[in-house]
Amino acid sequence: MAKKKTCQKCGVRDKDVRTMPDPFTAALYPDEEHEDVTLCPPCAVARFEES
């Protein structure tokens, strides 16, 4: 059974929530290291689109 994580942005708790490098800074500065964030798919897309 997949462990449920909580999205840092919207607070949803689901098995689809993932820990990943920050999509915003990764898009702007692809060659640098990025802080890990825990986001659901819609929030990850929104964070990427902000860049």
Order of alpha helices (4+ residues) and beta strands (2+ residues): beta-beta-beta-alpha-beta-alpha
